[in-house]
Each structure stands twice: as structure tokens, then as C-alpha cells.
């Protein structure tokens, strides 16, 4: 992912988590509704701790998140991929990547885009 894609994805997730982007430094986010919150960078793209807070919020909205590691053979080589699904009665998202965190990150971004349209 490029820096621009990461910033765009992190901004989408931060807003979903009730943060707003700083007007002067686009990599800094503040909690919405708090005038003097301590702002900081967000690390949804690279931190399990940050990403799992988002996964918990999605699951509290009654959507299921599933993660699988699948090993298969491709051209006589072992290929391992991580799959992440987000499911509900009205949505099914499937993303895969060699890196588990990236698979979850990409599926969460797709979910939030869908969720924002729905709301």
C-alpha cells in the first residue's frame, strides 16, 4: 500500500471510531466532541491493538469477523494466504492477503465504506 492509500484508509477507520482529522497535520486525529483532546497518529494499518478495537466495534454491531489461514499448492510451491470475512444478514466481504493484518485491514475498510452508505 502507498502512503496515500494508508492515510486514506486510516482516516476512514478513524472517523468510524469517532475521531476527526487535524486540520494542520493530516496524520493526527482527535476524539470528536472533545475540544482539547490529545491528538496523535493512528496505526490501524500496522498495529493489532488498533485494528482489534475496530473489529470489536464491528462485532458489537452484530457482524461476524472470521479469519482463516489457507495453505495450498500453486505451481509446485506452497502458497499461504490469510482470508478475512465480515458477514451479516445483509453483507458478505471476503479479502485475502499473504499478511493476516493486511487482510483484516482491507476487509474492515470495505465494510466501513459499505456501512457508511447504508447509514
VEXZAVO-765865 format. One record per residue (C-alpha): residue in one letter; chain; x, z, y. Coordinates in Angstrom, 3 decimals. Last residue first. Example, Ala and Ser with C-alpha at 12.3 -4.5 7.8 and 13.67 -1.06 7.14 Angstrom:
REM residues 2
SITE vexvo sefi        X        Z        Y
SITE     S    A   13.670    7.140   -1.060
SITE     A    A   12.300    7.800   -4.500
This chain:
REM residues 119
SITE vexvo sefi        X        Z        Y
SITE     X    A  -26.348    7.234    4.616
SITE     X    A  -26.093    4.426    2.067
SITE     X    A  -23.519    2.542    4.123
SITE     X    A  -21.399    5.705    4.436
SITE     X    A  -21.692    6.332    0.676
SITE     X    A  -20.480    2.825   -0.214
SITE     X    A  -17.428    3.104    2.047
SITE     X    A  -16.863    6.652    0.749
SITE     X    A  -17.014    5.493   -2.880
SITE     X    A  -14.573    2.643   -2.330
SITE     X    A  -12.106    5.050   -0.667
SITE     X    A  -12.555    7.532   -3.515
SITE     X    A  -11.866    4.800   -6.078
SITE     X    A   -8.638    3.810   -4.324
SITE     X    A   -7.381    7.398   -4.108
SITE     X    A   -8.253    8.083   -7.757
SITE     X    A   -6.336    5.045   -8.994
SITE     X    A   -3.451    5.809   -6.625
SITE     X    A   -3.157    9.382   -7.940
SITE     X    A   -3.047    8.124  -11.530
SITE     X    A   -0.235    5.622  -10.938
SITE     X    A   -0.278    2.452  -13.045
SITE     X    A   -3.533    1.599  -11.291
SITE     X    A   -7.188    1.296  -12.134
SITE     X    A  -10.456    1.472  -10.249
SITE     X    A  -14.020    1.636  -11.551
SITE     X    A  -16.995    2.433   -9.346
SITE     X    A  -20.530    2.919  -10.663
SITE     X    A  -23.326    3.742   -8.253
SITE     X    A  -27.060    4.571   -8.104
SITE     X    A  -27.564    7.175  -10.822
SITE     X    A  -24.075    8.452  -10.233
SITE     X    A  -20.625    7.467  -11.324
SITE     X    A  -17.092    7.550   -9.969
SITE     X    A  -14.602    6.110  -12.406
SITE     X    A  -10.822    6.402  -12.393
SITE     X    A   -8.569    4.484  -14.729
SITE     X    A   -4.892    5.104  -15.294
SITE     X    A   -2.795    2.383  -16.818
SITE     X    A   -0.121    2.293  -19.471
SITE     X    A    1.269   -1.003  -20.741
SITE     X    A    3.287   -1.163  -23.922
SITE     X    A    5.068   -4.469  -24.198
SITE     X    A    4.645   -7.211  -26.800
SITE     X    A    2.894   -9.497  -24.287
SITE     X    A    0.398   -6.756  -23.394
SITE     X    A   -0.105   -3.764  -25.627
SITE     X    A   -2.444   -0.982  -24.588
SITE     X    A   -2.284    2.582  -23.328
SITE     X    A   -5.221    3.973  -21.412
SITE     X    A   -5.107    7.082  -19.264
SITE     X    A   -8.552    8.223  -18.225
SITE     X    A  -10.063    9.884  -15.166
SITE     X    A  -13.756   10.553  -14.642
SITE     X    A  -15.485   11.541  -11.424
SITE     X    A  -19.169   12.384  -11.593
SITE     X    A  -21.482   12.241   -8.593
SITE     X    A  -23.807   15.106   -7.737
SITE     X    A  -22.875   15.579   -4.023
SITE     X    A  -20.807   18.577   -5.169
SITE     X    A  -18.809   16.089   -7.262
SITE     X    A  -17.946   14.142   -4.118
SITE     X    A  -16.876   17.333   -2.319
SITE     X    A  -14.704   18.358   -5.281
SITE     X    A  -13.043   14.918   -5.368
SITE     X    A  -12.274   15.254   -1.653
SITE     X    A  -10.603   18.639   -2.136
SITE     X    A   -8.802   17.088   -5.122
SITE     X    A   -7.193   14.475   -2.870
SITE     X    A   -5.506   16.968   -0.555
SITE     X    A   -4.117   19.099   -3.379
SITE     X    A   -3.067   16.038   -5.397
SITE     X    A   -0.974   14.819   -2.469
SITE     X    A    0.231   11.279   -1.712
SITE     X    A   -2.631    9.147   -0.386
SITE     X    A   -4.732   12.089    0.817
SITE     X    A   -1.821   13.300    2.942
SITE     X    A   -3.304   14.136    6.330
SITE     X    A   -1.204   14.782    9.404
SITE     X    A   -1.942   17.780   11.540
SITE     X    A   -4.224   19.301   14.079
SITE     X    A   -4.553   22.961   14.915
SITE     X    A   -8.092   23.306   16.123
SITE     X    A   -8.679   23.786   19.826
SITE     X    A  -12.176   22.461   20.421
SITE     X    A  -13.586   22.966   16.970
SITE     X    A  -16.527   20.657   16.362
SITE     X    A  -14.657   18.259   14.119
SITE     X    A  -11.506   19.548   12.414
SITE     X    A   -8.529   17.768   13.913
SITE     X    A   -6.546   14.776   12.618
SITE     X    A   -3.048   13.519   13.468
SITE     X    A   -1.755   10.119   12.323
SITE     X    A   -3.392    8.322   15.246
SITE     X    A   -1.397   10.305   17.816
SITE     X    A   -2.971   10.187   21.287
SITE     X    A   -6.706   10.049   20.480
SITE     X    A   -6.465   12.478   17.568
SITE     X    A   -8.574   11.361   14.643
SITE     X    A  -11.591   13.381   13.606
SITE     X    A  -12.086   15.618   10.597
SITE     X    A  -15.318   16.284    8.720
SITE     X    A  -14.130   15.520    5.150
SITE     X    A  -15.743   12.067    5.295
SITE     X    A  -13.862   11.554    8.583
SITE     X    A  -10.613   12.480    6.820
SITE     X    A  -11.376   10.069    3.952
SITE     X    A  -11.896    7.100    6.261
SITE     X    A   -8.831    8.035    8.332
SITE     X    A   -6.718    8.371    5.179
SITE     X    A   -7.779    4.900    4.047
SITE     X    A   -6.995    3.294    7.420
SITE     X    A   -3.656    5.101    7.704
SITE     X    A   -2.719    4.120    4.140
SITE     X    A   -3.716    0.489    4.695
SITE     X    A   -1.642    0.341    7.916
SITE     X    A    1.366    1.952    6.222
SITE     X    A    1.155   -0.720    3.518
SITE     X    A    0.000    0.000    0.000
